[in-house]
Amino acid sequence: METSLDLIRAKIGELEEQISNLRIAERELQALNKPSSRKTAEKPVTRKTRTPRKVESTEEAETGSGETPSKMTIGSTITGILDEHGALPVGGIAEHISTTGRDISNRAISFTLQALKKRGLVKSANGEWSLPKARGKRARA
């Protein structure tokens, strides 16, 4: 009859053998996971569509009640600036954006203005961009 000590030593031997087998398996997996020198074609990256998010005005963002200016989209930032300061050229819009601490190129601002114009959210006249006049809502009878 085996003593408890003999049983424990037998169990330790079994566990050491399992550890040895696991180390061998680990080395084989590491060898298989090494990057090969042959280049394969990568899967093309698919673009996810963004869902529009509600953005407060620039004034609300600066006070902390809404999103921070860096979290606002370029379009919402531009419309907030035009709402606050009136008609401005692209350079003037860029200056106001840079005062909020964001670094956005004039080209990005120009592209965004064109997209906003297509959607009817801004208009251009004499080289200056502004918001379209707000239409009053008709009273219901």
DSSP file (Angstrom, degrees, kcal/mol; ACC not computed):
  #  RESIDUE AA STRUCTURE BP1 BP2  ACC     N-H-->O    O-->H-N    N-H-->O    O-->H-N    TCO  KAPPA ALPHA  PHI   PSI    X-CA   Y-CA   Z-CA
    1    1 A M              0   0    0      0, 0.0     2,-0.2     0, 0.0     0, 0.0   0.000 360.0 360.0 360.0 133.6    0.0    0.0    0.0
    2    2 A E        -     0   0    0      1,-0.1     2,-0.1     2,-0.0     0, 0.0  -0.522 360.0-129.1 -82.4 146.8    1.3    3.4   -1.0
    3    3 A T     >  -     0   0    0     -2,-0.2     4,-2.0     1,-0.1     5,-0.2  -0.400  27.6-103.8 -86.8 169.8    1.6    6.2    1.5
    4    4 A S  H  > S+     0   0    0      1,-0.2     4,-2.3     2,-0.2     5,-0.2   0.868 122.5  55.9 -60.5 -37.1    0.2    9.7    1.0
    5    5 A L  H  > S+     0   0    0      1,-0.2     4,-2.2     2,-0.2    -1,-0.2   0.887 106.1  49.8 -64.9 -39.2    3.7   10.9    0.3
    6    6 A D  H  > S+     0   0    0      2,-0.2     4,-2.2     1,-0.2    -1,-0.2   0.890 110.3  50.8 -66.0 -39.3    4.1    8.4   -2.5
    7    7 A L  H  X S+     0   0    0     -4,-2.0     4,-2.3     2,-0.2    -2,-0.2   0.903 110.4  49.3 -64.2 -41.4    0.8    9.4   -4.0
    8    8 A I  H  X S+     0   0    0     -4,-2.3     4,-2.4     2,-0.2    -2,-0.2   0.919 110.9  49.6 -64.7 -43.3    1.8   13.1   -3.9
    9    9 A R  H  X S+     0   0    0     -4,-2.2     4,-2.1     1,-0.2    -1,-0.2   0.882 110.5  50.6 -64.4 -37.5    5.1   12.4   -5.6
   10   10 A A  H  X S+     0   0    0     -4,-2.2     4,-2.1     2,-0.2    -1,-0.2   0.916 110.6  49.0 -64.3 -43.1    3.4   10.4   -8.3
   11   11 A K  H  X S+     0   0    0     -4,-2.3     4,-2.4     1,-0.2    -2,-0.2   0.895 109.4  52.5 -64.2 -40.3    1.0   13.3   -8.9
   12   12 A I  H  X S+     0   0    0     -4,-2.4     4,-2.5     1,-0.2    -1,-0.2   0.908 108.0  51.7 -61.1 -42.5    3.9   15.7   -9.1
   13   13 A G  H  X S+     0   0    0     -4,-2.1     4,-1.9     2,-0.2    -2,-0.2   0.910 110.1  48.6 -60.4 -43.1    5.6   13.5  -11.7
   14   14 A E  H  X S+     0   0    0     -4,-2.1     4,-2.2     1,-0.2    -2,-0.2   0.919 112.2  48.6 -63.3 -43.8    2.4   13.4  -13.8
   15   15 A L  H  X S+     0   0    0     -4,-2.4     4,-2.6     1,-0.2    -2,-0.2   0.888 109.2  52.3 -65.6 -38.9    2.1   17.2  -13.6
   16   16 A E  H  X S+     0   0    0     -4,-2.5     4,-2.2     2,-0.2    -1,-0.2   0.883 109.1  50.7 -64.1 -36.8    5.7   17.8  -14.5
   17   17 A E  H  X S+     0   0    0     -4,-1.9     4,-2.2     2,-0.2    -2,-0.2   0.900 110.5  49.0 -65.8 -40.8    5.2   15.5  -17.6
   18   18 A Q  H  X S+     0   0    0     -4,-2.2     4,-2.5     2,-0.2    -2,-0.2   0.908 110.5  50.8 -64.5 -41.4    2.1   17.6  -18.6
   19   19 A I  H  X S+     0   0    0     -4,-2.6     4,-2.2     1,-0.2    -2,-0.2   0.912 109.2  51.3 -62.0 -41.6    4.1   20.8  -18.1
   20   20 A S  H  X S+     0   0    0     -4,-2.2     4,-1.9     1,-0.2    -1,-0.2   0.922 110.8  47.8 -60.8 -44.8    6.8   19.4  -20.3
   21   21 A N  H  X S+     0   0    0     -4,-2.2     4,-2.3     1,-0.2    -2,-0.2   0.885 110.9  51.7 -63.7 -39.1    4.3   18.5  -23.0
   22   22 A L  H  X S+     0   0    0     -4,-2.5     4,-2.5     2,-0.2    -1,-0.2   0.872 107.5  52.3 -66.8 -36.3    2.7   22.0  -22.8
   23   23 A R  H  X S+     0   0    0     -4,-2.2     4,-2.3     2,-0.2    -1,-0.2   0.895 109.2  49.9 -66.0 -39.1    6.1   23.7  -23.2
   24   24 A I  H  X S+     0   0    0     -4,-1.9     4,-2.1     2,-0.2    -2,-0.2   0.936 111.8  48.1 -62.3 -46.1    6.7   21.6  -26.4
   25   25 A A  H  X S+     0   0    0     -4,-2.3     4,-2.4     1,-0.2    -2,-0.2   0.891 109.8  53.5 -61.6 -39.8    3.3   22.6  -27.7
   26   26 A E  H  X S+     0   0    0     -4,-2.5     4,-2.4     1,-0.2    -1,-0.2   0.924 108.5  48.6 -61.3 -45.7    4.0   26.3  -26.9
   27   27 A R  H  X S+     0   0    0     -4,-2.3     4,-2.0     1,-0.2    -1,-0.2   0.895 111.4  50.5 -62.4 -39.9    7.3   26.2  -28.8
   28   28 A E  H  X S+     0   0    0     -4,-2.1     4,-1.9     2,-0.2    -1,-0.2   0.909 110.9  48.7 -65.5 -41.3    5.6   24.6  -31.8
   29   29 A L  H  X S+     0   0    0     -4,-2.4     4,-2.0     1,-0.2    -2,-0.2   0.897 109.9  51.5 -65.6 -39.7    2.8   27.3  -31.8
   30   30 A Q  H  X S+     0   0    0     -4,-2.4     4,-0.6     1,-0.2    -1,-0.2   0.891 109.4  50.7 -63.4 -38.1    5.4   30.1  -31.6
   31   31 A A  H  < S+     0   0    0     -4,-2.0     3,-0.5     1,-0.2    -1,-0.2   0.873 111.8  47.7 -66.5 -36.0    7.2   28.6  -34.6
   32   32 A L  H  < S+     0   0    0     -4,-1.9    -2,-0.2     1,-0.2    -1,-0.2   0.820 109.1  53.7 -73.6 -30.7    3.9   28.5  -36.5
   33   33 A N  H  < S+     0   0    0     -4,-2.0    -1,-0.2    -5,-0.1    -2,-0.2   0.503  78.1 115.8 -85.8  -4.2    2.9   32.0  -35.6
   34   34 A K  S  < S-     0   0    0     -4,-0.6     2,-0.1    -3,-0.5    -3,-0.0  -0.437  80.1-101.6 -63.8 137.6    6.2   33.6  -36.8
   35   35 A P        -     0   0    0      0, 0.0     2,-0.1     0, 0.0    -1,-0.1  -0.375  37.8-128.0 -63.7 133.9    5.4   36.0  -39.7
   36   36 A S        -     0   0    0      2,-0.2    -3,-0.0     1,-0.1     0, 0.0  -0.434   9.3-126.4 -79.9 158.3    6.3   34.4  -43.0
   37   37 A S  S    S+     0   0    0     -2,-0.1     2,-0.4     2,-0.1    -1,-0.1   0.690  87.9  91.9 -76.6 -17.6    8.6   36.1  -45.5
   38   38 A R  S    S-     0   0    0      1,-0.0     2,-0.4     0, 0.0    -2,-0.2  -0.641  75.5-137.0 -80.4 129.3    5.9   35.6  -48.2
   39   39 A K        -     0   0    0     -2,-0.4     2,-0.3     3,-0.0    -2,-0.1  -0.701  18.0-162.5 -89.7 136.4    3.5   38.5  -48.5
   40   40 A T        -     0   0    0     -2,-0.4     2,-0.2     1,-0.0     0, 0.0  -0.810  31.4 -92.9-113.3 157.8   -0.2   37.8  -48.8
   41   41 A A        -     0   0    0     -2,-0.3     2,-0.2     1,-0.1    -1,-0.0  -0.497  43.8-131.1 -69.7 133.2   -2.9   40.0  -50.0
   42   42 A E        -     0   0    0     -2,-0.2    -1,-0.1     1,-0.1     3,-0.1  -0.542  24.6 -99.6 -86.0 152.9   -4.6   41.8  -47.1
   43   43 A K        -     0   0    0     -2,-0.2    -1,-0.1     1,-0.1     2,-0.0  -0.506  47.0-106.8 -67.6 133.3   -8.4   41.9  -46.7
   44   44 A P        -     0   0    0      0, 0.0     2,-0.4     0, 0.0    -1,-0.1  -0.339  32.9-114.2 -65.7 144.8   -9.7   45.3  -47.9
   45   45 A V        -     0   0    0     -3,-0.1     2,-0.4     1,-0.0    -3,-0.0  -0.646  27.4-147.4 -81.1 129.3  -10.8   47.7  -45.2
   46   46 A T        -     0   0    0     -2,-0.4     2,-0.4     1,-0.0    -1,-0.0  -0.790  13.0-127.0 -98.0 141.5  -14.5   48.4  -45.2
   47   47 A R        -     0   0    0     -2,-0.4     2,-0.4     1,-0.0    -1,-0.0  -0.705  16.2-141.0 -88.8 134.5  -15.7   51.8  -44.2
   48   48 A K        -     0   0    0     -2,-0.4     2,-0.3     1,-0.0    -1,-0.0  -0.751  21.4-119.3 -91.0 140.5  -18.4   51.9  -41.5
   49   49 A T        -     0   0    0     -2,-0.4     2,-0.3     1,-0.1    -1,-0.0  -0.590  26.4-128.5 -80.5 141.6  -21.1   54.5  -41.9
   50   50 A R        -     0   0    0     -2,-0.3    -1,-0.1     3,-0.0     3,-0.0  -0.656  10.1-135.0 -89.6 143.5  -21.3   57.1  -39.2
   51   51 A T        -     0   0    0     -2,-0.3     2,-0.0     1,-0.0    -1,-0.0  -0.839  31.3-111.1 -93.8 133.8  -24.5   57.9  -37.5
   52   52 A P        -     0   0    0      0, 0.0     2,-0.3     0, 0.0    -1,-0.0  -0.352  34.1-150.8 -64.3 142.6  -25.1   61.6  -37.1
   53   53 A R        -     0   0    0     -2,-0.0     2,-0.3    -3,-0.0    -3,-0.0  -0.867  20.8-103.8-116.5 151.9  -24.9   62.7  -33.5
   54   54 A K        -     0   0    0     -2,-0.3     2,-0.4     1,-0.0     0, 0.0  -0.559  39.9-169.7 -73.7 128.3  -26.7   65.6  -31.8
   55   55 A V        -     0   0    0     -2,-0.3     3,-0.1    11,-0.1     2,-0.0  -0.981  12.4-140.1-125.8 130.6  -24.3   68.5  -31.3
   56   56 A E        -     0   0    0     -2,-0.4    24,-0.1     1,-0.2    10,-0.0  -0.236  41.2 -77.4 -76.8 173.1  -25.0   71.6  -29.2
   57   57 A S     >  -     0   0    0      1,-0.1     4,-2.1    23,-0.1    -1,-0.2  -0.184  44.4-104.6 -67.4 166.6  -23.9   75.0  -30.3
   58   58 A T  H  > S+     0   0    0      1,-0.2     4,-2.3     2,-0.2     5,-0.2   0.866 121.1  56.4 -61.0 -37.3  -20.3   76.2  -30.0
   59   59 A E  H  > S+     0   0    0      1,-0.2     4,-1.5     2,-0.2    -1,-0.2   0.918 108.0  46.6 -63.3 -43.5  -21.2   78.3  -27.0
   60   60 A E  H  >>S+     0   0    0      1,-0.2     5,-1.3     2,-0.2     6,-1.1   0.885 111.6  52.6 -64.6 -38.1  -22.7   75.3  -25.1
   61   61 A A  H  <5S+     0   0    0     -4,-2.1     3,-0.5     1,-0.2    -2,-0.2   0.890 108.2  50.0 -65.8 -38.8  -19.7   73.2  -26.0
   62   62 A E  H  <5S+     0   0    0     -4,-2.3    -1,-0.2     1,-0.2    -2,-0.2   0.810 108.7  52.5 -70.6 -28.7  -17.3   75.8  -24.6
   63   63 A T  H  <5S-     0   0    0     -4,-1.5    -1,-0.2    -5,-0.2    -2,-0.2   0.631 113.9-117.0 -82.4 -12.3  -19.2   76.1  -21.3
   64   64 A G  T  <5S+     0   0    0     -4,-0.8    -3,-0.2    -3,-0.5    -2,-0.1   0.431  86.2 111.6  96.2  -1.6  -19.1   72.4  -20.8
   65   65 A S  S   <S+     0   0    0     -5,-1.3    -4,-0.2     2,-0.1     2,-0.1   0.742  87.0  17.3 -78.8 -20.7  -22.8   71.7  -21.0
   66   66 A G  S    S-     0   0    0     -6,-1.1     2,-0.2     1,-0.3   -11,-0.1  -0.123 114.9 -33.5-120.2-141.9  -22.5   69.8  -24.3
   67   67 A E        -     0   0    0     -2,-0.1    -1,-0.3     1,-0.1    -3,-0.2  -0.492  65.7-105.5 -81.0 154.3  -19.7   68.2  -26.2
   68   68 A T    >>  -     0   0    0     -2,-0.2     3,-1.6     1,-0.1     4,-0.9  -0.441  33.4-108.9 -73.9 154.9  -16.2   69.7  -26.1
   69   69 A P  G >4 S+     0   0    0      0, 0.0     3,-0.6     0, 0.0    -1,-0.1   0.837 119.6  56.4 -56.0 -33.9  -15.1   71.6  -29.2
   70   70 A S  G 34 S+     0   0    0      1,-0.2    31,-0.0    30,-0.1    -3,-0.0   0.731 106.2  51.2 -71.9 -19.2  -12.7   68.8  -30.1
   71   71 A K  G <4 S+     0   0    0     -3,-1.6    -1,-0.2     2,-0.1     2,-0.1   0.610  91.7  95.4 -89.8 -13.5  -15.5   66.3  -30.1
   72   72 A M  S << S-     0   0    0     -4,-0.9   -17,-0.0    -3,-0.6     2,-0.0  -0.452  82.7-109.8 -76.4 149.9  -17.7   68.3  -32.4
   73   73 A T     >  -     0   0    0     -2,-0.1     4,-2.1     1,-0.1     5,-0.2  -0.330  27.4-112.5 -70.6 162.2  -17.7   67.6  -36.1
   74   74 A I  H  > S+     0   0    0      1,-0.2     4,-2.7     2,-0.2     5,-0.2   0.919 117.9  52.9 -62.0 -41.9  -16.1   70.1  -38.4
   75   75 A G  H  > S+     0   0    0      1,-0.2     4,-2.6     2,-0.2     5,-0.2   0.911 109.9  45.5 -61.2 -44.4  -19.5   70.9  -39.9
   76   76 A S  H  > S+     0   0    0      2,-0.2     4,-2.0     1,-0.2    -1,-0.2   0.859 112.6  52.1 -69.5 -33.0  -21.1   71.6  -36.5
   77   77 A T  H  X S+     0   0    0     -4,-2.1     4,-2.2     2,-0.2    -2,-0.2   0.933 111.3  47.2 -64.8 -45.0  -18.2   73.7  -35.5
   78   78 A I  H  X S+     0   0    0     -4,-2.7     4,-2.8     1,-0.2     5,-0.2   0.931 112.5  48.1 -63.4 -46.7  -18.4   75.8  -38.7
   79   79 A T  H  X S+     0   0    0     -4,-2.6     4,-2.2     1,-0.2    -1,-0.2   0.876 111.1  52.1 -64.8 -34.6  -22.2   76.3  -38.3
   80   80 A G  H  X S+     0   0    0     -4,-2.0     4,-1.9    -5,-0.2    -1,-0.2   0.910 111.1  46.9 -64.5 -41.5  -21.7   77.3  -34.7
   81   81 A I  H  X S+     0   0    0     -4,-2.2     4,-3.1     2,-0.2     5,-0.3   0.918 113.4  47.8 -66.5 -43.8  -19.1   79.9  -35.6
   82   82 A L  H  X S+     0   0    0     -4,-2.8     4,-1.8     1,-0.2    49,-0.2   0.865 111.4  51.6 -66.0 -34.7  -21.2   81.3  -38.5
   83   83 A D  H  < S+     0   0    0     -4,-2.2    -1,-0.2    -5,-0.2    -2,-0.2   0.885 117.5  38.9 -66.6 -38.1  -24.2   81.4  -36.1
   84   84 A E  H  < S+     0   0    0     -4,-1.9    -2,-0.2    -5,-0.2    -1,-0.2   0.875 130.5  24.6 -80.1 -39.4  -22.2   83.3  -33.6
   85   85 A H  H  < S-     0   0    0     -4,-3.1    -3,-0.2     1,-0.3    -2,-0.2   0.509  95.5-136.4-110.4  -6.7  -20.1   85.6  -35.8
   86   86 A G     <  +     0   0    0     -4,-1.8    -1,-0.3    -5,-0.3    -2,-0.1  -0.440  62.8   4.6  83.0-160.6  -22.2   86.0  -39.0
   87   87 A A  S    S+     0   0    0     -2,-0.1    43,-0.2    41,-0.1    37,-0.1  -0.358  71.9 167.9 -65.4 132.4  -20.8   85.8  -42.6
   88   88 A L  B     -A  129   0A   0     41,-2.3    41,-3.5    -2,-0.1     2,-0.1  -0.988  33.9-117.0-142.8 149.9  -17.0   85.0  -42.7
   89   89 A P     >  -     0   0    0      0, 0.0     4,-2.2     0, 0.0     3,-0.2  -0.362  43.9 -98.2 -76.0 169.6  -14.5   84.0  -45.4
   90   90 A V  H  > S+     0   0    0     37,-0.4     4,-2.5     1,-0.2     5,-0.2   0.895 125.4  53.5 -57.0 -42.1  -12.8   80.6  -45.2
   91   91 A G  H  > S+     0   0    0      1,-0.2     4,-2.1     2,-0.2    -1,-0.2   0.884 108.1  49.8 -61.0 -39.4   -9.8   82.2  -43.6
   92   92 A G  H  > S+     0   0    0     -3,-0.2     4,-2.0     2,-0.2    -1,-0.2   0.886 110.2  50.0 -67.2 -38.7  -11.9   83.9  -40.9
   93   93 A I  H  X S+     0   0    0     -4,-2.2     4,-2.3     1,-0.2    -2,-0.2   0.918 109.6  52.2 -63.5 -42.6  -13.6   80.6  -40.1
   94   94 A A  H  X S+     0   0    0     -4,-2.5     4,-2.5     1,-0.2    -2,-0.2   0.890 107.8  51.7 -61.1 -40.2  -10.2   78.9  -39.8
   95   95 A E  H  X S+     0   0    0     -4,-2.1     4,-1.5     2,-0.2    -1,-0.2   0.924 110.3  47.8 -62.9 -44.3   -9.0   81.6  -37.4
   96   96 A H  H  X S+     0   0    0     -4,-2.0     4,-0.6     1,-0.2    -1,-0.2   0.876 112.1  50.0 -65.5 -36.6  -12.1   81.1  -35.2
   97   97 A I  H ><>S+     0   0    0     -4,-2.3     5,-1.3     1,-0.2     3,-1.1   0.910 107.8  53.2 -67.1 -41.0  -11.6   77.3  -35.3
   98   98 A S  H ><5S+     0   0    0     -4,-2.5     3,-1.3     1,-0.3    -1,-0.2   0.807 100.4  61.8 -66.0 -27.6   -7.9   77.6  -34.3
   99   99 A T  H 3<5S+     0   0    0     -4,-1.5    -1,-0.3     1,-0.3    -2,-0.2   0.745  97.7  58.3 -69.5 -20.8   -8.9   79.7  -31.3
  100  100 A T  T <<5S-     0   0    0     -3,-1.1    -1,-0.3    -4,-0.6    -2,-0.2   0.539 123.8-106.7 -82.8  -5.7  -10.8   76.7  -30.0
  101  101 A G  T < 5S+     0   0    0     -3,-1.3     2,-0.3     1,-0.3    -3,-0.2   0.517  78.1 128.7  96.6   5.5   -7.6   74.7  -30.1
  102  102 A R      < -     0   0    0     -5,-1.3     2,-0.8     2,-0.0    -1,-0.3  -0.752  50.8-144.9 -96.6 144.1   -8.4   72.6  -33.1
  103  103 A D        +     0   0    0     -2,-0.3     2,-0.4    -3,-0.1    -5,-0.0  -0.850  34.8 156.6-109.4  95.2   -5.9   72.3  -36.0
  104  104 A I        -     0   0    0     -2,-0.8    -6,-0.1   -10,-0.2    -7,-0.1  -0.978  37.7-123.7-123.2 130.9   -8.0   72.0  -39.2
  105  105 A S     >  -     0   0    0     -2,-0.4     4,-2.0     1,-0.1     5,-0.2  -0.276  19.7-118.1 -72.2 157.3   -6.7   72.9  -42.6
  106  106 A N  H  > S+     0   0    0      1,-0.2     4,-2.7     2,-0.2     5,-0.2   0.844 115.8  58.5 -60.8 -32.8   -8.3   75.5  -44.8
  107  107 A R  H  > S+     0   0    0      2,-0.2     4,-2.6     1,-0.2    -1,-0.2   0.923 105.4  47.1 -64.4 -44.2   -8.8   72.7  -47.4
  108  108 A A  H  > S+     0   0    0      1,-0.2     4,-2.2     2,-0.2    -1,-0.2   0.891 112.9  50.1 -64.0 -38.9  -10.8   70.6  -44.9
  109  109 A I  H  X S+     0   0    0     -4,-2.0     4,-2.6     2,-0.2    -2,-0.2   0.922 110.7  49.7 -64.4 -43.4  -12.9   73.6  -44.0
  110  110 A S  H  X S+     0   0    0     -4,-2.7     4,-2.2     2,-0.2    -2,-0.2   0.921 111.2  48.2 -62.6 -45.2  -13.5   74.4  -47.7
  111  111 A F  H  X S+     0   0    0     -4,-2.6     4,-2.1     1,-0.2    -1,-0.2   0.907 112.5  49.5 -61.5 -40.9  -14.6   70.8  -48.4
  112  112 A T  H  X S+     0   0    0     -4,-2.2     4,-2.6     1,-0.2    -2,-0.2   0.899 108.8  52.4 -66.2 -39.9  -16.9   70.8  -45.4
  113  113 A L  H  X S+     0   0    0     -4,-2.6     4,-2.3     2,-0.2    -1,-0.2   0.904 108.5  50.7 -61.9 -40.5  -18.4   74.1  -46.5
  114  114 A Q  H  X S+     0   0    0     -4,-2.2     4,-2.1     2,-0.2    -1,-0.2   0.911 111.3  48.2 -63.4 -41.2  -19.2   72.7  -49.9
  115  115 A A  H  X S+     0   0    0     -4,-2.1     4,-1.4     1,-0.2    -2,-0.2   0.901 112.3  48.6 -65.8 -40.3  -20.9   69.6  -48.3
  116  116 A L  H  <>S+     0   0    0     -4,-2.6     5,-2.8     1,-0.2     6,-0.7   0.863 109.0  54.1 -66.4 -34.9  -22.9   71.9  -46.0
  117  117 A K  H ><5S+     0   0    0     -4,-2.3     3,-1.3     1,-0.2    -2,-0.2   0.911 105.2  53.0 -64.8 -42.4  -23.9   74.0  -49.0
  118  118 A K  H 3<5S+     0   0    0     -4,-2.1    -1,-0.2     1,-0.3    -2,-0.2   0.844 110.2  48.5 -61.0 -32.9  -25.2   71.0  -50.9
  119  119 A R  T 3<5S-     0   0    0     -4,-1.4    -1,-0.3    -5,-0.1    -2,-0.2   0.496 116.7-116.5 -85.4  -4.0  -27.3   70.1  -47.8
  120  120 A G  T < 5S+     0   0    0     -3,-1.3    -3,-0.2    -4,-0.4    -2,-0.1   0.687  82.4 119.3  79.6  18.5  -28.6   73.7  -47.7
  121  121 A L  S   <S+     0   0    0     -5,-2.8     2,-0.3    -6,-0.1    -4,-0.2   0.688  77.3  20.1 -91.5 -19.5  -27.1   74.5  -44.3
  122  122 A V        -     0   0    0     -6,-0.7     2,-0.3     9,-0.2     9,-0.2  -0.936  65.7-154.8-139.7 164.5  -24.8   77.3  -45.5
  123  123 A K  E     -B  130   0A   0      7,-3.0     7,-2.5    -2,-0.3     2,-0.4  -0.954   9.6-138.3-138.0 160.4  -24.6   79.7  -48.4
  124  124 A S  E     +B  129   0A   0     -2,-0.3     2,-0.3     5,-0.2     5,-0.2  -0.965  24.5 162.7-123.7 134.8  -21.9   81.7  -50.1
  125  125 A A  E >   -B  128   0A   0      3,-2.5     3,-1.7    -2,-0.4    -2,-0.1  -0.943  69.9  -7.3-151.4 129.2  -22.0   85.2  -51.3
  126  126 A N  T 3  S-     0   0    0     -2,-0.3     3,-0.1     1,-0.3    -1,-0.0   0.834 127.5 -55.4  56.8  36.7  -19.1   87.6  -52.2
  127  127 A G  T 3  S+     0   0    0      1,-0.2   -37,-0.4   -38,-0.0     2,-0.4   0.534 116.7 108.0  78.4   5.1  -16.5   85.1  -50.9
  128  128 A E  E <   - B   0 125A   0     -3,-1.7    -3,-2.5   -39,-0.2     2,-0.4  -0.912  59.4-140.4-118.7 146.1  -18.1   84.9  -47.5
  129  129 A W  E     +AB  88 124A   0    -41,-3.5   -41,-2.3    -2,-0.4     2,-0.3  -0.822  28.1 161.3-105.2 140.9  -20.0   82.0  -46.0
  130  130 A S  E     - B   0 123A   0     -7,-2.5    -7,-3.0    -2,-0.4   -47,-0.1  -0.945  41.7 -92.9-148.8 168.9  -23.1   82.4  -43.9
  131  131 A L        -     0   0    0     -2,-0.3    -9,-0.2   -49,-0.2     3,-0.1  -0.612  49.8-104.3 -81.0 146.3  -26.1   80.5  -42.6
  132  132 A P        -     0   0    0      0, 0.0    -1,-0.1     0, 0.0     3,-0.1  -0.344  49.9 -84.6 -66.4 155.0  -29.2   80.7  -44.7
  133  133 A K        -     0   0    0      1,-0.1     2,-0.3    -3,-0.1    -3,-0.0  -0.348  48.6-112.1 -62.1 138.0  -31.9   83.0  -43.3
  134  134 A A        -     0   0    0     -3,-0.1     2,-0.4     1,-0.1    -1,-0.1  -0.528  27.8-136.1 -73.4 134.7  -34.1   81.2  -40.8
  135  135 A R        -     0   0    0     -2,-0.3     2,-0.2    -3,-0.1    -1,-0.1  -0.755  17.4-122.8 -92.0 135.9  -37.6   80.7  -42.0
  136  136 A G        -     0   0    0     -2,-0.4     2,-0.3     1,-0.1    -1,-0.0  -0.497  27.2-113.8 -74.9 146.2  -40.4   81.4  -39.6
  137  137 A K        -     0   0    0     -2,-0.2     2,-0.2     1,-0.1    -1,-0.1  -0.621  30.1-117.2 -82.3 138.7  -42.8   78.5  -38.8
  138  138 A R        -     0   0    0     -2,-0.3     2,-0.2     1,-0.1    -1,-0.1  -0.529  29.4-115.4 -75.3 139.2  -46.3   79.0  -40.0
  139  139 A A        -     0   0    0     -2,-0.2     2,-0.3     1,-0.1    -1,-0.1  -0.521  26.9-126.9 -74.3 139.2  -48.8   79.1  -37.2
  140  140 A R              0   0    0     -2,-0.2    -1,-0.1     1,-0.1     0, 0.0  -0.688 360.0 360.0 -87.4 139.7  -51.4   76.3  -37.3
  141  141 A A              0   0    0     -2,-0.3    -1,-0.1     0, 0.0    -2,-0.0   0.448 360.0 360.0 -89.0 360.0  -55.0   77.2  -37.2
